[in-house]
């Protein structure tokens, strides 16, 4: 059978006149409200050509070439669980809020798809594009610089985005959209970071320096070694043991 004569193909062509072309421009206010309706607490828009995204553009277009607009949004977290020194309490809040961010982005993309607009929702965290490691970024989009460009806050000396209303108690998400917006947001004219140095005093491993430098390795090691279930301690015991490995206490 000729493919053009297949019933499904014929039906597609017969109904072509009923299908309207997807909008090339989306109302900015509608986009922001859509994001809020999907569960976000604040949202902003950035055009892909923004100079502030020069270091991000190639990575974004690598995974979604038709990107024209980046919809950045924040979801607030509960303050006291994040402040808790109990890892189980704080971690639970981070994970629940992270799942919520991903769900918000997914709902936005689903709504846009129903409008005929292509969109992509990169993961909130836990990057896994390991085919690019160690020479390149293992994430699709860097949420922090996009959020800053969208006017959702500024980077503090602790390398987290500080929202003017919700402070540090936020997680970030981004949706890549194949359409332009009628208007775009600009960065805040001031930095909410007061440089009070409380983060410097509170950091348990001294990763934050009062004069600017940030020790990424110290921060990373402190935050993620416990997630390995003590594996690093076990490896150290094996490596330094003076007896055969089978006798090392596990």
C-alpha positions as CSV (number, residue, x, y, z in Angstrom):
1,X,0.0,0.0,0.0
2,X,1.1,3.5,-0.8
3,X,1.8,5.3,2.5
4,X,-0.2,8.3,1.3
5,X,-3.3,6.0,1.0
6,X,-3.1,4.7,4.5
7,X,-6.3,5.6,6.4
8,X,-4.4,7.4,9.2
9,X,-2.3,9.4,6.8
10,X,-5.4,10.3,4.7
11,X,-7.3,11.4,7.8
12,X,-4.3,13.6,8.9
13,X,-4.3,15.4,5.6
14,X,-8.1,15.7,5.4
15,X,-8.1,17.4,8.8
16,X,-5.1,19.7,8.1
17,X,-7.4,22.7,7.5
18,X,-8.9,22.3,10.9
19,X,-5.6,22.6,12.7
20,X,-4.5,26.1,13.6
21,X,-0.8,27.0,13.7
22,X,0.7,27.2,17.2
23,X,1.2,30.8,18.4
24,X,4.6,32.2,17.8
25,X,4.2,34.8,20.6
26,X,2.8,34.2,24.1
27,X,1.3,36.8,26.4
28,X,3.9,37.3,29.2
29,X,1.3,37.9,31.9
30,X,-0.5,34.7,30.9
31,X,2.7,32.7,31.0
32,X,3.5,33.9,34.5
33,X,0.0,33.3,35.8
34,X,0.1,29.8,34.3
35,X,3.2,29.1,36.3
36,X,1.6,30.3,39.5
37,X,-1.6,28.4,38.8
38,X,0.5,25.3,38.4
39,X,1.9,25.7,41.9
40,X,4.9,28.1,41.7
41,X,5.3,31.0,44.1
42,X,6.9,33.5,41.7
43,X,8.0,33.4,38.0
44,X,9.9,35.5,35.4
45,X,10.8,35.4,31.8
46,X,14.1,35.7,29.9
47,X,14.8,35.7,26.2
48,X,17.4,33.2,25.0
49,X,19.4,36.1,23.4
50,X,19.9,37.8,26.8
51,X,23.7,38.6,27.2
52,X,23.5,37.4,30.8
53,X,22.8,33.9,29.4
54,X,25.9,33.8,27.1
55,X,27.5,31.1,29.2
56,X,24.3,29.1,29.3
57,X,23.0,29.4,25.7
58,X,24.9,26.6,24.0
59,X,24.0,24.1,26.7
60,X,20.3,25.0,26.5
61,X,20.2,24.8,22.7
62,X,22.1,21.6,22.8
63,X,19.1,19.9,24.4
64,X,16.3,22.0,23.1
65,X,17.3,23.9,19.9
66,X,14.1,25.8,19.3
67,X,14.3,27.6,22.7
68,X,13.2,31.2,22.5
69,X,12.1,31.9,26.0
70,X,13.1,30.6,29.4
71,X,10.4,30.6,32.1
72,X,12.1,30.7,35.5
73,X,10.2,30.1,38.7
74,X,10.6,29.6,42.4
75,X,8.8,27.3,44.8
76,X,9.2,28.2,48.5
77,X,10.2,25.7,51.2
78,X,9.1,25.5,54.8
79,X,11.6,27.4,56.9
80,X,11.9,25.5,60.1
81,X,12.6,22.1,58.5
82,X,15.4,23.6,56.5
83,X,16.8,25.2,59.6
84,X,16.8,22.0,61.5
85,X,20.2,20.4,62.3
86,X,18.5,17.0,61.9
87,X,19.5,15.8,58.4
88,X,16.4,13.6,58.1
89,X,14.1,16.6,58.7
90,X,15.9,19.0,56.3
91,X,16.4,16.4,53.7
92,X,12.7,15.4,53.7
93,X,11.7,19.1,53.0
94,X,14.3,19.4,50.2
95,X,13.1,16.2,48.5
96,X,9.4,17.1,48.8
97,X,9.9,20.6,47.5
98,X,12.1,19.3,44.7
99,X,9.4,16.9,43.6
100,X,7.0,19.8,43.6
101,X,9.2,22.0,41.4
102,X,9.4,19.2,38.8
103,X,5.7,18.7,38.9
104,X,5.1,22.5,38.4
105,X,7.4,22.4,35.4
106,X,5.7,19.3,34.0
107,X,2.2,20.9,34.3
108,X,3.4,24.0,32.5
109,X,4.8,22.0,29.7
110,X,1.6,19.9,29.4
111,X,-0.6,23.0,29.2
112,X,1.7,24.5,26.5
113,X,1.5,21.3,24.5
114,X,-2.3,21.5,24.5
115,X,-1.8,25.0,23.0
116,X,0.4,23.5,20.3
117,X,3.5,25.1,21.8
118,X,6.6,23.0,22.2
119,X,8.3,23.2,25.6
120,X,10.8,21.2,27.7
121,X,11.1,20.9,31.5
122,X,14.7,20.1,32.7
123,X,15.1,18.5,36.1
124,X,15.2,20.7,39.2
125,X,18.3,18.9,40.4
126,X,20.3,15.7,40.5
127,X,21.9,16.2,37.0
128,X,22.7,13.0,35.2
129,X,24.0,13.9,31.7
130,X,27.1,11.9,32.6
131,X,28.1,11.5,29.0
132,X,29.6,15.0,29.2
133,X,31.6,14.3,32.5
134,X,34.2,15.4,33.4
135,X,34.8,17.9,30.5
136,X,31.3,19.5,30.4
137,X,28.2,20.3,32.4
138,X,26.1,17.4,33.5
139,X,22.9,19.4,33.7
140,X,20.6,20.8,31.0
141,X,20.2,24.3,32.3
142,X,21.8,26.3,35.2
143,X,18.7,27.5,37.1
144,X,20.5,30.1,39.2
145,X,21.8,32.5,36.5
146,X,18.4,32.2,34.7
147,X,16.5,33.1,37.9
148,X,18.8,36.1,38.4
149,X,18.2,37.3,34.9
150,X,14.5,36.9,35.4
151,X,14.4,39.2,38.4
152,X,13.7,36.4,40.9
153,X,16.6,37.3,43.2
154,X,20.4,37.7,43.3
155,X,23.2,35.5,44.3
156,X,24.4,35.8,47.9
157,X,28.0,35.3,49.0
158,X,27.0,31.7,49.8
159,X,26.2,31.1,46.1
160,X,22.5,30.6,46.6
161,X,19.9,32.8,45.0
162,X,18.1,35.0,47.5
163,X,14.5,35.9,46.7
164,X,13.4,39.4,47.8
165,X,10.4,37.9,49.6
166,X,11.1,34.3,50.4
167,X,14.9,34.7,51.1
168,X,16.9,31.5,50.8
169,X,14.0,29.1,51.4
170,X,13.4,28.4,47.7
171,X,14.1,25.9,45.0
172,X,14.4,26.9,41.3
173,X,12.9,25.5,38.1
174,X,13.1,26.5,34.4
175,X,10.9,25.7,31.4
176,X,12.3,26.1,27.9
177,X,9.7,27.3,25.4
178,X,9.6,27.4,21.6
179,X,7.9,30.8,21.5
180,X,8.6,34.4,22.2
181,X,6.9,36.3,24.9
182,X,5.3,39.7,24.6
183,X,7.5,41.0,27.4
184,X,10.5,39.9,29.5
185,X,11.7,40.6,33.0
186,X,14.9,42.3,34.1
187,X,17.2,41.6,37.1
188,X,16.5,43.2,40.4
189,X,18.1,46.6,40.8
190,X,19.5,45.6,44.2
191,X,20.9,42.5,45.9
192,X,18.8,41.1,48.7
193,X,22.1,39.7,50.2
194,X,22.9,42.0,53.2
195,X,26.4,40.5,53.5
196,X,25.8,40.1,57.2
197,X,28.2,37.1,57.1
198,X,25.8,34.9,59.0
199,X,26.3,32.2,56.4
200,X,30.0,32.5,56.9
201,X,29.6,32.0,60.6
202,X,27.1,29.2,60.3
203,X,28.8,27.1,57.6
204,X,30.1,24.0,59.5
205,X,33.1,23.4,57.1
206,X,34.2,26.9,56.4
207,X,33.3,26.7,52.7
208,X,32.1,30.3,52.6
209,X,34.7,33.0,52.9
210,X,33.9,36.5,54.1
211,X,36.0,38.0,51.4
212,X,34.5,36.2,48.4
213,X,36.1,32.8,47.6
214,X,33.9,29.7,47.9
215,X,35.3,26.2,48.6
216,X,33.1,24.0,46.5
217,X,34.8,20.7,47.5
218,X,34.3,21.3,51.2
219,X,30.6,22.1,50.6
220,X,30.1,19.1,48.3
221,X,31.8,16.7,50.6
222,X,29.9,17.8,53.7
223,X,26.5,17.7,52.0
224,X,26.8,14.4,50.1
225,X,29.1,12.0,52.0
226,X,26.2,10.9,54.3
227,X,24.1,10.0,51.3
228,X,26.6,7.3,50.6
229,X,25.5,5.3,53.7
230,X,29.0,5.4,55.2
231,X,30.5,3.9,52.1
232,X,33.4,6.3,52.1
233,X,34.2,5.4,55.7
234,X,34.2,1.7,54.8
235,X,36.5,2.3,51.8
236,X,38.9,4.2,54.1
237,X,38.9,1.4,56.6
238,X,39.7,-1.1,53.8
239,X,42.5,1.1,52.4
240,X,44.2,1.6,55.7
241,X,43.6,-1.8,57.2
242,X,46.7,-3.8,58.3
243,X,44.8,-7.1,58.1
244,X,43.1,-8.8,55.2
245,X,40.0,-7.0,53.9
246,X,37.8,-9.9,54.9
247,X,38.4,-9.2,58.6
248,X,37.6,-5.5,58.3
249,X,34.5,-4.5,60.3
250,X,31.7,-3.5,58.0
